[in-house]
């Protein structure tokens, strides 16, 4: 549709060249406004907030903030001609920030359980479904429509979302993320040290530190591969997306083929925004 509009624009422009400049100026202004559809996408997580600017379906810029409020977001409005926006949060709603976005955007969506979605949700308690989980499912369905999909988001928690070929979100699972597991072993025992992930992890640890690293990392790999293999018994053509802060860490460790997409949640949020504007 966008390509057809461009052709129409060029055809009309050459016709209008025979008219006076005031008509042409008005015409150019109208089409400049029409094509300047810049979206603001905000994903507020547990430990940080991701902000992206989408222009005509493509990500133009992205930012990550540890602290996030109205003052932080205002500078983006100064840099980009934002017209539409969506705000997704997994923490408490910031009413002041929401009010600011509503005032400054032509179309604004605060993502909650009442928002219309391009997929069907079969979850029994949609009001408790994490917005990031939902957006990841929408993003995968947008990129691979008509496919059975498993979406794995490896962050503070590791989430598993199942979407079938009809576009129905069937549900998912939640387990502790890698950093959460390392911290839990340290905090809930008296002697185990706090360790972090390393690029090279043995199959079997040879001291306490490598034993923790191997146990956590290899345990997660077995968990992910196990879900994939079990679900493929029911969905033989299952496609798998891996996203989240630790997605690239685990991508090369899995034996199953996957699509790694660090921006999958943002893609899903942009799709939800466009779907609500269209409808």
Secondary structure, 3 states (H helix, E strand, C coil): CHHHHHHHHHHHHHHHCCCCHHHHHHHHHHHHHHHCCEEEEEEECCCCEEEEEEECCEEEEEEEECCCCHHHHHHHHHHCCEEEEEEEECCCCCHHHHHHHHHHCCEEEECCCCCCCCCEECCCCHHHCCHHHHHHHHHHHHHCCCCCEEEEEECCEEEEEEECCCCEEEEEEEEECHHHHHHHHHHCCCCCCCCCCCCCCCCCCCCHHHHHHHHHHHHHHHHHHHHHHHHHHHCCCCEEEEECCCHHHHHCCCCCCCEECCCHHHHHHHHHHHHHHHC
